[in-house]
Amino acid sequence: MNCIFLDSIAPEMKALLLSQKPQEIALFFWDELNEVSQAEKLACADALLTTAYIVGDAFLARAPKLKIVQKVGVGTDNINTDAAGKRGIVVSNVPGGNANGVAELTIGLILDLYRKISVLDRETKAGEWSMWKYRACSYEMKGKIHGIIGFGHIGKRVAELSRVFGTSLLYYSRRKAADEVEKYYNVTYMELDELLQKSDIVSVHLPLNSTTRNLLNAKKLSLMQLNSVLINVGRGQVVKETDLYEALIQGKLAGAGIDVWSSEPINASNALLLLDNVVAMPHVGGGTVDAATNIFKISFEKILKQLSLGTLSASHSEIH
């Protein structure tokens, strides 16, 4: 069973990946192959593993034996799922595999913005003693209203963690959750506009598609409270970055924590990077040893299941 890992990978993560690999799978690393070897291995590949590598129709056409493209993560926007389906290729992901890591980063970004952790770190290391400087604009999560946009695996885990800090929880999702789910997570459903108007904290946990692209634009951002903070750990293009920048410099929002960007790696000239009330991260929401171990293990299990038993069909790929 021939499998290719398409993305560049650090040595430590490569070792972790290999530690989860079943013996039945022969694994090759795209970056380690020359052009001729790449063509040869792709022609014989039964499975592909990808994190962010673009897998389009032309690429799939070079892999006639391919049976499954396994996303090492959640969002499949880097994979042409329609083209894969037409070729009888399963596209699979790992829903919830990194949910806890992303949720913990969400809380971390909220705390950073509320308590000015990154700013104070920089100033203290530069010799400043800002003991009193930010007290009038620092907050606690307790008693705040946290609006969660997207209530899948990550959104639910965020709700669990945020509730521990004493927040009240609102959520907006494409589908309203069942009553028993709302009761379990102690959340209240609201339409997007109302959620934005009422929330002190708004966190985004949405995939990128035709309905979510630029969902949070100038009009929507203008609904948010003046002292509110926005966290985006979903996909960069869900929030229109130029509109977010304008809202921040005009004081319409107190701050933003951003882990995902409209173009990645982020352009160094992106104006958001110049703002002290922006905490910028390089798409590391699920970037923990714990999450990676879990995701690698499940990814290989899905590949092995498909190649050995053919239990996933191209018409029923496991995309969530």
C-alpha positions, 0 to 999 in steps of 0.5 A: 500500500503506497502512500505519499505525504505531500507537505513539508514536515519538520524532522520531529513531526516526521518522526511522530508521523512514522511512529503511527504508521502501520507496517502495511503502508509504504510511506514516501515524502514528496519533498524528498523525491526528485521530479522523476521519482515524484512522477513514479511514486504518484503513478503508483500511489494508493493514498495521499496524505495532505495538510495544506498541499493543494490537491487539484484535478490535474494532480489527481490525474497523475495518480491513476491508482489513487483510492483516497486523499486523507486530510491530516486535519479538518478543513478540506478546502485545499482538496478538489473534492468534486474532481476526486469524487468524479474519479472515484477517489474518497476524500476523508478528514479527521473531524474533531482530531484537533478540537481540544488544541484549537479550543485551548488556543481560542481561550489563550487568545482571549486571555492574551487580549483581555490581560495584554499578555503579549504586549506586557511581555514585550514591554517588560523585556524592553525594560518598561514597568507597565504595572498600571498602564493597562489596568483600565482596559484589562478584563476577566472572562467571568461574567462576559458573554461569549458568542461562538460562531460554528458549533461543531467539534471545536465550537463545542469544546470551546463552550466547555472550556469557556464556561469554566471561566464563568462566561454566558454562552451564545452560538450561531451555526448553520443548523440549530443544535438539538435541545438536549445538546444545548442543555448539555453545553448550556448554550443559547442559539441566536442568529448571527446579527444578534449574537454579534450585538450581544457578545463581549467575545466572538470566536469563529470556528467555521470552515471556508466555503461559498456561504462563509467567505467574507461572512464577517465583513464591515457590515457585520463587524459594525454590529459588535460592541466597542469593547469586544474582541474577535478570535478567528481560528476557523479559516482566514477568508471567513473574516474580511481582513481589510474590514477588520483592520478598519474596525480595529484602527477606528476603535470599533473593536478592542482587539483580535486574535488571529490564527488563520489568514486570507493568504498563508504564509501571511504577507509581511506587509499585512497591515494587521501585523502592525497593530498592538491589539492584534495577537497574530499566530501562524495557523497553529491551532491544532499544532500540539504533539497531542493533537498530531499523534491523534490525527496521524493515528486516525488518518492511517487507520482510515487509509488502512480501512479504505485500502484493505476493506474498501468500506468508504465509498467515493459517494460517501466520503467522510468529510465533516 
